[in-house]
Amino acid sequence: MHTLHTGILASRLHRKLAEWARERRGQAAVEFALIAAPFFFIIFGLMEICLIFIMTTVLENAVSDTSREIRTGQAQEAGFSEAEFRNAVCNKMFGLMSCDSSLHIDVQRLTSFSAANLGSPLDSDGNFDDSGFDFQPGSANEIVAVRAYYEWGLVTPILSAPLANMANGKHLIMASAVFRNEPFGD
């Protein structure tokens, strides 16, 4: 009788397990819970990368357009100061980037195109070093390098931490233009 009782219990247990295995009411919620974190990590990461690319394009356009004023001599004839040039760059960024201490401008006269230093101004610890920055728009026929750097605050700093290339958890965006000034004033 003992084996009969054990067989009935095993049969009932097997039947209950089979019913439980067929149950699907909470399946979608459980599956979503398992994939939600990686899914949102990928979505927010892609969003952050897209924003960085868009802001890089905006900064490159602003530097290109504003550098034309130096290249044609308009900035020199108007007596542009560094602050005025900076404001001109800011006006070309459509209000998408704030023009506070996050924007750094460097305008240098060069002896040759190969003398252009377009490297990163970050030190080995990821700190921004603008000690060599200046504002020298040059005169007619001189070679000039215009560099602009923007410290972009990541929208999703925890999820996008791998995109931060600065010590303060921000991403440094860079745009540059190197050109020979036109023979203005001749």
For each residue, the residues with C-beta under 8 A, 3 or more apart:
1: 4 5
2: 5 6
3: 6 7
4: 1 7 8
5: 1 2 8 9
6: 2 3 9 10
7: 3 4 10 11
8: 4 5 11 12
9: 5 6 12 13
10: 6 7 13 14
11: 7 8 14 15
12: 8 9 15 16
13: 9 10 16 17
14: 10 11 17 18
15: 11 12 18 19
16: 12 13 19 20
17: 13 14 20 21
18: 14 15 21 22
19: 15 16 22 23
20: 16 17 23
21: 17 18
22: 18 19
23: 19 20 26
24: 27
25:
26: 23 29 30
27: 24 30 31
28: 31 32
29: 26 32 33
30: 26 27 33 34
31: 27 28 34 35
32: 28 29 35 36
33: 29 30 36
34: 30 31
35: 31 32 38 39
36: 32 33 39 40
37: 40 41
38: 35 41 42
39: 35 36 42 43
40: 36 37 43 44 159
41: 37 38 44 45 159
42: 38 39 45 46
43: 39 40 46 47
44: 40 41 47 48 155 156 159 160
45: 41 42 48 49 156 159 160 163
46: 42 43 49 50
47: 43 44 50 51 155 156
48: 44 45 51 52 154 155 156 159 160 163
49: 45 46 52 53 163
50: 46 47 53 54
51: 47 48 54 55 152 155
52: 48 49 55 56 152 163 171 173
53: 49 50 56 57
54: 50 51 57 58 96
55: 51 52 58 59 96 97 150 152 173
56: 52 53 59 60 173 174 175
57: 53 54 60 61
58: 54 55 61 62 93 94 96 97
59: 55 56 62 63 93 97 148 150 173 174 175
60: 56 57 63 64 175
61: 57 58 64 65 92
62: 58 59 65 66 89 90 92 93 148 175
63: 59 60 66 67 89 146 147 148 175 176 177
64: 60 61 67 68 175 177
65: 61 62 68 92
66: 62 63 69 70 85 88 89 92 146
67: 63 64 70 71 144 146 177 179
68: 64 65 71 72
69: 66 72 74 75 80 85 88
70: 66 67 73 74 75 76 80 85 107 137 138 144 146 181
71: 67 68 144 179 180 181 182
72: 68 69 181 182 184
73: 70 76 77 140 181 182 184 185
74: 69 70 77 78
75: 69 70 78 80 85 88 137
76: 70 73 79 80 137 138 139 184
77: 73 74 184 185
78: 74 75 84
79: 76
80: 69 70 75 76 84 85 88 137
81: 84 85 135
82: 85 86 105 107 135
83: 86 87
84: 78 80 81 87 88
85: 66 69 70 75 80 81 82 88 89 105 107 135 137
86: 82 83 89 90 99 103 105
87: 83 84 90 91 99
88: 66 69 75 80 84 85 91 92
89: 62 63 66 85 86 92 93 99 103 105 148
90: 62 86 87 93 97 99 103
91: 87 88
92: 61 62 65 66 88 89
93: 58 59 62 89 90 96 97 99
94: 58
95:
96: 54 55 58 93
97: 55 58 59 90 93 102 103 150 152
98: 102 103
99: 86 87 89 90 93 102 103
100: 103
101:
102: 97 98 99 150 151 152 153 170
103: 86 89 90 97 98 99 100 148 149 150
104: 121 128 130 133 148 149 150 151
105: 82 85 86 89 133 135 146 147 148
106: 130 132 133 134 135 145 146 147 148 149
107: 70 82 85 134 135 136 137 144 145 146 147
108: 134 136 144 145 147
109: 136 137 138 142 143 144
110: 113 115 116 142 143 144 145 178
111: 115 143
112: 115 143
113: 110 116 143 178
114:
115: 110 111 112 143
116: 110 113 143 145 178
117: 145
118: 145 147 176 178
119:
120: 172 174
121: 104 128 129 130 133 149 172
122: 126 127 128 129 165 166 172
123: 126 127 129
124:
125: 167
126: 122 123 165 166 167 168
127: 122 123 166 167
128: 104 121 122 149 151 166 172
129: 121 122 123 132
130: 104 106 121 133
131:
132: 106 129
133: 104 105 106 121 130
134: 106 107 108
135: 81 82 85 105 106 107
136: 107 108 109 144
137: 70 75 76 80 85 107 109 144 181
138: 70 76 109 142 143 144 181
139: 76 142 181 185
140: 73 181 182 183 184 185 186
141: 180 181 182 183
142: 109 110 138 139 180 181
143: 109 110 111 112 113 115 116 138 178 179 180 181
144: 67 70 71 107 108 109 110 136 137 138 178 179 180 181
145: 106 107 108 110 116 117 118 176 177 178
146: 63 66 67 70 105 106 107 176 177 178
147: 63 105 106 107 108 118 174 175 176
148: 59 62 63 89 103 104 105 106 174 175 176
149: 103 104 106 121 128 172 173 174
150: 55 59 97 102 103 104 172 173 174
151: 102 104 128 166 168 170 171 172 173
152: 51 52 55 97 102 170 171 172 173
153: 102 157 170
154: 48 157 160 161 163 164 169 170 171
155: 44 47 48 51 160
156: 44 45 47 48 159 160
157: 153 154 160 161 164 169
158: 161
159: 40 41 44 45 48 156
160: 44 45 48 154 155 156 157 163 164
161: 154 157 158 164 169
162:
163: 45 48 49 52 154 160 171
164: 154 157 160 161 169 170 171
165: 122 126 171 172
166: 122 126 127 128 151 169 170 171 172
167: 125 126 127
168: 126 151
169: 154 157 161 164 166
170: 102 151 152 153 154 164 166
171: 52 151 152 154 163 164 165 166
172: 120 121 122 128 149 150 151 152 165 166
173: 52 55 56 59 149 150 151 152
174: 56 59 120 147 148 149 150
175: 56 59 60 62 63 64 147 148
176: 63 118 145 146 147 148
177: 63 64 67 145 146
178: 110 113 116 118 143 144 145 146
179: 67 71 143 144
180: 71 141 142 143 144
181: 70 71 72 73 137 138 139 140 141 142 143 144 184
182: 71 72 73 140 141
183: 140 141 186
184: 72 73 76 77 140 181
185: 73 77 139 140
186: 140 183
